[in-house]
Amino acid sequence: DGLEVGMIKFYLLTGTMGQFHPYILRKYKDFYNEMVQEFFAWFVENVPDQICKLNVAIPKQFKGAIRAAEVASMNHEGVDRLSYLSKSGPCDRILLGITRKEMMK
């Protein structure tokens, strides 16, 4: 609807997989899932079929962001150990992913 609620950084990691990171303005956090679903629709429509998967890596202490990724139909794929520097030192990131086919459901 033309409302700017945040932005999404998207980049390729391999010849078949990209990574994305959504940034949403706090006052619009209720629009997170809508923003991600719009991004998935854009991805399916505009990104070549060769790129068949998206990943996101979320520091494990960001439980709200992990829940939001789950609500957006992303699947747990593993742990990227000690890959994020928090205030208390290195910590793990939870890896979540979604395939192009899953986005189109």
N, CA and C of each residue as an Amber inpcrd file, in Angstrom:
protein
   315
   0.8180000  -1.2050000   0.0000000   0.0000000   0.0000000   0.0000000
   0.8580000   1.2630000   0.0000000   2.1240000   1.1440000  -0.3080000
   3.0020000   2.2990000  -0.3520000   3.5630000   2.6960000   1.0040000
   3.2310000   1.9760000   2.0510000   3.7380000   2.2630000   3.3810000
   5.1510000   1.7080000   3.5040000   6.0840000   2.5580000   3.9120000
   7.4660000   2.1090000   4.0910000   7.6620000   1.7060000   5.5380000
   7.8100000   0.3970000   5.7640000   7.9100000  -0.1280000   7.1240000
   9.3220000  -0.5960000   7.4550000  10.1780000  -0.6780000   6.4670000
  11.5360000  -1.1330000   6.6720000  12.1880000  -1.4210000   5.3430000
  13.2210000  -2.2440000   5.3840000  13.9040000  -2.6350000   4.1510000
  14.4530000  -4.0420000   4.3160000  14.7870000  -4.6560000   3.1920000
  15.3420000  -5.9990000   3.2200000  16.6310000  -6.0120000   2.4140000
  17.7030000  -6.4710000   3.0420000  18.9880000  -6.6490000   2.3620000
  19.0030000  -8.0700000   1.8040000  19.3270000  -8.1960000   0.5230000
  19.3500000  -9.4940000  -0.1450000  20.6300000  -9.5930000  -0.9530000
  21.3060000 -10.7190000  -0.8350000  22.5200000 -10.9390000  -1.6120000
  22.7090000 -12.4280000  -1.8420000  23.4500000 -12.7480000  -2.8920000
  23.7020000 -14.1470000  -3.2370000  24.8950000 -14.6760000  -2.4550000
  24.7790000 -15.9240000  -2.0160000  25.8890000 -16.6020000  -1.3360000
  26.5060000 -17.6690000  -2.2250000  25.6800000 -18.3210000  -3.0220000
  26.1610000 -19.3600000  -3.9360000  25.3980000 -19.2100000  -5.2490000
  25.6190000 -20.1290000  -6.1660000  24.9050000 -20.1010000  -7.4360000
  23.4580000 -20.5280000  -7.3400000  23.0300000 -21.0110000  -6.1700000
  21.6420000 -21.4380000  -6.0060000  20.9580000 -20.8390000  -4.7800000
  21.6870000 -20.1010000  -3.9460000  21.1320000 -19.6740000  -2.6730000
  21.4900000 -18.2320000  -2.3580000  20.4810000 -17.5210000  -1.8280000
  20.7010000 -16.1600000  -1.3630000  20.4380000 -16.0570000   0.1190000
  20.9000000 -14.9610000   0.6860000  20.6250000 -14.6900000   2.0920000
  19.9110000 -13.3410000   2.1570000  19.0140000 -13.2070000   3.1060000
  18.3440000 -11.9250000   3.2710000  18.2690000 -11.5590000   4.7360000
  18.1620000 -10.2530000   4.9630000  18.0540000  -9.7430000   6.3240000
  17.0300000  -8.6220000   6.3410000  15.8640000  -8.8590000   6.9450000
  14.8540000  -7.8090000   7.0190000  15.1530000  -6.8410000   8.1680000
  14.9850000  -5.5750000   7.8970000  15.0720000  -4.5230000   8.9150000
  13.7060000  -3.8500000   8.9490000  13.0410000  -3.8810000  10.0970000
  11.7160000  -3.2590000  10.1860000  11.7550000  -2.1740000  11.2600000
  11.1250000  -1.0560000  10.9670000  11.0380000   0.0250000  11.9360000
  10.1750000  -0.4290000  13.1080000  10.6040000  -0.1170000  14.3140000
   9.9200000  -0.6110000  15.5190000   8.4120000  -0.3580000  15.5090000
   8.0220000   0.8420000  15.0970000   6.5850000   1.1460000  15.1770000
   5.7540000   0.3410000  14.1840000   6.4280000  -0.3550000  13.2500000
   5.7210000  -1.1720000  12.2650000   5.9730000  -2.6650000  12.4580000
   6.4530000  -3.0630000  13.6180000   6.8250000  -4.4740000  13.8010000
   5.6660000  -5.4380000  13.5510000   4.4340000  -4.9690000  13.7060000
   3.2800000  -5.8350000  13.4290000   3.1460000  -6.1650000  11.9450000
   3.8700000  -5.4240000  11.0890000   3.8230000  -5.6530000   9.6500000
   4.9550000  -6.5620000   9.1660000   5.7250000  -7.1180000  10.0920000
   6.9000000  -7.9080000   9.7080000   6.5500000  -9.0330000   8.7350000
   5.5930000  -9.8610000   9.0920000   5.2640000 -11.0130000   8.2440000
   4.7670000 -10.5590000   6.8750000   3.9690000  -9.5070000   6.8540000
   3.4870000  -8.9700000   5.5800000   4.6570000  -8.5190000   4.6960000
   5.6210000  -7.8290000   5.3050000   6.7860000  -7.3520000   4.5660000
   7.5680000  -8.5340000   3.9940000   7.7740000  -9.5550000   4.7920000
   8.5320000 -10.7230000   4.3410000   7.7700000 -11.4600000   3.2370000
   6.4570000 -11.6000000   3.3810000   5.6750000 -12.2760000   2.3480000
   5.7170000 -11.4870000   1.0300000   5.6880000 -10.1640000   1.1070000
   5.8230000  -9.3450000  -0.1090000   7.1960000  -9.5530000  -0.7390000
   8.2250000  -9.6640000   0.1010000   9.5750000  -9.9230000  -0.4200000
   9.6240000 -11.2860000  -1.1030000   9.0250000 -12.3080000  -0.4870000
   9.0060000 -13.6390000  -1.1060000   8.3250000 -13.5790000  -2.4830000
   7.2090000 -12.8570000  -2.5720000   6.5160000 -12.7250000  -3.8550000
   7.4100000 -12.0160000  -4.8750000   8.0940000 -10.9690000  -4.4370000
   9.0270000 -10.2550000  -5.3310000  10.1340000 -11.2050000  -5.7810000
  10.6750000 -11.9810000  -4.8450000  11.7580000 -12.9180000  -5.1380000
  11.3300000 -13.9040000  -6.2220000  10.1800000 -14.5370000  -6.0420000
   9.6860000 -15.5370000  -6.9940000   9.4920000 -14.9060000  -8.3750000
   9.0010000 -13.6830000  -8.4050000   8.6990000 -13.0060000  -9.6680000
   9.9500000 -12.4760000 -10.3870000  10.9650000 -12.0490000  -9.6390000
  12.0710000 -11.2910000 -10.2280000  13.4450000 -11.9460000 -10.2130000
  13.6360000 -12.9250000  -9.3610000  14.9510000 -13.5570000  -9.2480000
  14.9610000 -14.8230000 -10.1030000  16.0080000 -15.0240000 -10.9140000
  16.0550000 -16.2150000 -11.7780000  15.8440000 -17.5130000 -10.9920000
  15.1780000 -18.4760000 -11.6460000  14.8480000 -19.7600000 -11.0130000
  16.0610000 -20.5020000 -10.4770000  17.2390000 -20.2270000 -11.0280000
  18.4680000 -20.8710000 -10.5590000  18.6770000 -20.6200000  -9.0660000
  18.2550000 -19.4610000  -8.5830000  18.3500000 -19.1530000  -7.1520000
  17.0880000 -19.7290000  -6.5170000  17.2330000 -20.9010000  -5.9130000
  16.0560000 -21.6570000  -5.4840000  15.8620000 -21.6900000  -3.9750000
  16.6650000 -20.9000000  -3.2340000  16.5600000 -20.9720000  -1.7800000
  17.0160000 -19.6710000  -1.1570000  16.3980000 -19.3310000  -0.0270000
  16.7980000 -18.1820000   0.7880000  17.1130000 -18.6450000   2.2010000
  18.1350000 -18.0720000   2.7710000  18.4990000 -18.3430000   4.1600000
  18.4940000 -17.0440000   4.9500000  18.3320000 -17.1910000   6.2470000
  18.4890000 -16.0890000   7.1820000  19.2210000 -16.6610000   8.4000000
  20.1110000 -15.8700000   8.9890000  20.8600000 -16.2870000  10.1830000
  20.5380000 -15.2900000  11.2900000  19.9750000 -15.7850000  12.3890000
  19.5080000 -14.9160000  13.4650000  20.2120000 -15.2900000  14.7600000
  20.8510000 -14.3210000  15.4430000  21.4720000 -14.6210000  16.7330000
  20.4510000 -15.2910000  17.6580000  20.8970000 -16.3450000  18.3450000
  19.9460000 -17.1700000  19.0930000  19.2210000 -16.4300000  20.2080000
  19.7790000 -15.3380000  20.6940000  19.0890000 -14.5970000  21.7560000
  17.9620000 -13.7070000  21.2160000  17.8550000 -13.5450000  19.9030000
  16.7880000 -12.7340000  19.2910000  15.5670000 -13.6240000  19.0530000
  14.9650000 -14.0670000  20.1460000  13.8850000 -15.0460000  20.0740000
  12.6680000 -14.5370000  19.2970000  12.3630000 -13.2490000  19.3990000
  11.2450000 -12.6890000  18.6520000  11.4800000 -12.7580000  17.1510000
  12.7090000 -12.5050000  16.7230000  13.0390000 -12.5750000  15.2960000
  12.9710000 -14.0230000  14.8040000  13.3990000 -14.9530000  15.6310000
  13.3260000 -16.3710000  15.2550000  11.8600000 -16.7880000  15.1070000
  11.0200000 -16.3920000  16.0610000   9.5910000 -16.7070000  15.9670000
   8.9790000 -16.0760000  14.7140000   9.3760000 -14.8540000  14.4050000
   8.8480000 -14.1830000  13.2140000   9.2440000 -14.9370000  11.9500000
  10.4740000 -15.4410000  11.8840000  10.9130000 -16.2260000  10.7230000
  10.1120000 -17.5240000  10.6300000   9.8260000 -18.1450000  11.7610000
   9.0100000 -19.3620000  11.7660000   7.5970000 -19.0710000  11.2610000
   7.0150000 -17.9510000  11.7050000   5.6790000 -17.5600000  11.2470000
   5.6880000 -17.3240000   9.7400000   6.8130000 -16.8400000   9.2120000
   6.9460000 -16.6060000   7.7680000   7.2200000 -17.9030000   7.0020000
   7.0550000 -19.0500000   7.6640000   7.1920000 -20.3910000   7.0670000
   8.6230000 -20.8240000   6.8110000   9.5780000 -20.2080000   7.4890000
  10.9660000 -20.6300000   7.3240000  11.2360000 -21.8340000   8.2260000
  12.1140000 -22.7130000   7.7720000  12.4350000 -23.9510000   8.4800000
  13.8070000 -23.8630000   9.1450000  13.8990000 -24.4600000  10.3370000
  15.1930000 -24.5210000  11.0220000  16.1320000 -25.4250000  10.2380000
  17.3480000 -24.9580000  10.0340000  18.3140000 -25.7330000   9.2600000
  19.6090000 -25.9980000  10.0060000  19.7770000 -25.4030000  11.1630000
  20.9810000 -25.6790000  11.9220000  21.4390000 -24.4830000  12.7260000
  22.6770000 -24.5900000  13.2090000  23.2720000 -23.5620000  14.0490000
  24.6240000 -23.1810000  13.4590000  24.8380000 -21.8930000  13.3230000
  26.1270000 -21.3540000  12.9040000  26.8370000 -20.9380000  14.1970000
  27.6960000 -21.8290000  14.6900000  28.2590000 -21.6730000  16.0240000
  29.2280000 -20.4920000  16.1230000  29.0570000 -19.7340000  17.2180000
  29.9430000 -18.6270000  17.5850000  30.2200000 -17.6710000  16.4250000
  29.1710000 -17.3420000  15.6700000  29.3540000 -16.5450000  14.4580000
  28.8380000 -15.1090000  14.5840000  28.3970000 -14.7190000  15.7780000
  27.8700000 -13.3670000  15.9770000  28.4770000 -12.8110000  17.2520000
  28.9450000 -11.5650000  17.1970000  29.5550000 -10.9540000  18.3720000
  28.5140000 -10.1190000  19.0930000  28.1130000 -10.5730000  20.2600000
  27.1490000  -9.8440000  21.0820000  27.9070000  -9.0960000  22.1800000
  27.1600000  -8.3650000  23.0000000  27.7870000  -7.6250000  24.1040000
  28.5150000  -8.5520000  25.0660000  28.0180000  -9.7750000  25.1920000
  28.6370000 -10.7210000  26.1300000  29.6480000 -11.6410000  25.4550000
  29.9630000 -11.3850000  24.1990000  30.9500000 -12.1960000  23.4940000
  30.3310000 -12.9710000  22.3460000  31.1130000 -13.8410000  21.7160000
  30.6120000 -14.6080000  20.5680000  29.4300000 -15.5030000  20.9640000
  28.4570000 -15.5830000  20.0580000  27.3010000 -16.4480000  20.3030000
  26.8800000 -17.0990000  18.9890000  26.0200000 -18.0810000  19.1060000
  25.5280000 -18.8270000  17.9460000  24.4390000 -18.0410000  17.2140000
  24.2910000 -18.3700000  15.9260000  23.1520000 -17.8900000  15.1430000
  22.3420000 -19.1100000  14.7040000  21.0350000 -18.9560000  14.7080000
  20.1310000 -19.9940000  14.2350000  19.9400000 -19.7780000  12.7360000
  20.1210000 -20.8410000  11.9570000  19.9540000 -20.7610000  10.5060000
  18.5650000 -21.2510000  10.1460000  17.8590000 -20.4410000   9.3740000
  16.5380000 -20.8040000   8.8750000  16.5400000 -20.6200000   7.3680000
  15.7480000 -21.4280000   6.6720000  15.7090000 -21.3400000   5.2240000
  14.3320000 -21.6290000   4.6690000  14.1560000 -21.2080000   3.4160000
  12.9130000 -21.4690000   2.6980000  13.2640000 -21.6400000   1.2220000
  12.6370000 -22.6260000   0.5880000  12.8750000 -22.8500000  -0.8370000
  11.8740000 -22.0340000  -1.6540000  12.1980000 -21.8600000  -2.9180000
  11.3030000 -21.1510000  -3.8370000   9.9270000 -21.8280000  -3.8680000
   9.9090000 -23.1790000  -3.9150000   8.6330000 -23.9010000  -3.9350000
   7.8180000 -23.6350000  -2.6890000   8.4760000 -23.5650000  -1.5220000
   7.7670000 -23.2930000  -0.2710000   7.2010000 -21.8720000  -0.2560000
   7.9030000 -20.9480000  -0.8980000   7.4110000 -19.5580000  -0.9610000
   6.1370000 -19.4600000  -1.7810000   5.9870000 -20.3530000  -2.7590000
   4.8570000 -20.2650000  -3.6870000   3.6030000 -20.9640000  -3.1710000
   3.6510000 -21.5700000  -1.9950000   2.4820000 -22.2680000  -1.4350000
   1.4400000 -21.2900000  -0.9720000
